[in-house]
């Protein structure tokens, strides 16, 4: 009878090991699936968040033209239309990058000209506004940057 009970104990131990192994496999598979679900959800959010990016990039030159026209015309109707246009773009997550008087930052700015100034690396003029879409730069600001003339 001892051999039979030893055999049963050994079979029980083998079954316990197999159950443990299958449980671990099941837990890993569940963790992988949950990670996949999270990744897909994040990718979906990113896609939704940036789905309008191309359209907004196409609209930015139109906004530039309206703002240039407003500088010359000073028309209240045009100013109201620009405000509404900017509000709609803002609701989609667009924000202007404020650069005037700031240190030059190559991530958010593109230097189009270097001019003489009292200190180097300051933005003194904005040639074209830059914009971020939900914290990602979609158009860098085109700026004039100062440089100290050391030949004086």
N, C-alpha and C positions, 0 to 999 in steps of 0.2 A: 504494500500500500504506500510505502514511502516513495517509491519511484513514481507512482501515479500522482501523488500530491506534489512532489518536486517538479514534475512535468507541468502540472496545473499552475504552480507558482511561477515557473519560468514563462509559461504562456501569458499569464496575467501581467508579468513585468514587461514582456514584449509588447503586449497590447497597450499597457500604460505608456510606454515609450512612443508607440505609434500614435496614440491619442495626443500626446504632448507635441509630437512633430507636426501632426495635422492641425492642431490648435495654433501652433506658431505660424504655420503656412497661412492659415485662414486670417490670423491677425495681421500678417504682413500684407496680404492681398487687400484686406480692408483698409489698411493705412495707405497703400498705394492708390486705391480707388478714391479715398477721401482727398489725398493730395492732388489727384487728377481733377476732381471736382473743383477744388479751390483754384487750381491753375486755369481751368476753363472759365470759371467765373471772373477771375481777374482779367483774362484776355478779352472776355466779352465786355467788361466795363471799359477797358482801354479802347476797344473798337468803337463802342458807343460814344465815348468821350471825344474821340478824335475823328469821328466819321464826317464831321462838317469841315475838317481842316482845309481840304482843297477848295471848297466853296468859299470859305472865309478868306483864304489867300487870294482868290480871284477878286473878291470884293474890296480888299485893302487899297488897290490903286484907285478905285472909284472914290473911296473915302478921301484919299489924298487929293484927288481932283476937286472934290467938293470943298475941302478945307482951303485949298489954294484959291478957288473962286471966291470963297467967303472973305479971304484976306483983302481982296480988291473990291468986292461988291458991298460988304457989310449989310446984307439983306436979311431981315428978320425971318422971313419965310425959309430961306436957305439955312439959317442958323438953327431953326426949329427942326428942319429935316435932318440936319447933321446930328443934332442931339438925339433924335429918335433912332437914327441909323446906328449911332454909337451905343445907345441903350440896348438895342436888339443884339448887337455883336457882343456886348458885355454879358448879357443874359446867357449867351452861348459859351461863355468862359474866356472871352478875349479881354486882355488888358494891355494898355499902353505901357511900354518900358520907359520910366522916367530917367533920363540920362543927363540933362543939362546941369552943369556944375559938378558932376560926379567924376570919380576916377575912371579912366578908360578901362573897360572890361571887354576883352576880345570875344568872350562867349556871347555877350548881348549886343555888341557894337562892332561896326566896321568903320575904320578910320578912312575918310575920303580925302582928308587934307590935314597937314600939320601946319599950325600957325605959331608965331612967336607969342610967348606969354610969360607971366611972372613965375609960374611953376609948371613943371612938366606933367603931362598925362591927364590934364583936366579937359573935360568936354566943354567947349565954349559955344558951339552952334550945332543944331540938329538939321541936317540936310533932308533926312527922311526919318519919320518916326518908326520905332521898332515895336513889335508886339509879341506877347506871349499868349498861348492858348493853353489854359489850365496848367500853368507853371512850366510849359515847354516853349522855348523861343521858336516862333514860326517865321519871324522876319527880324533880323538884327537892325538896330538903329544905325543909320549912316550919319557919321558925325565928323566935326572938325575938332582936332585935339591940339592942345598947347605943347610947346617945347621951349625951354629956356635957351636963349641965344647966349652961348658962353664966350663969344668972340668980343664982347664989349669990354 
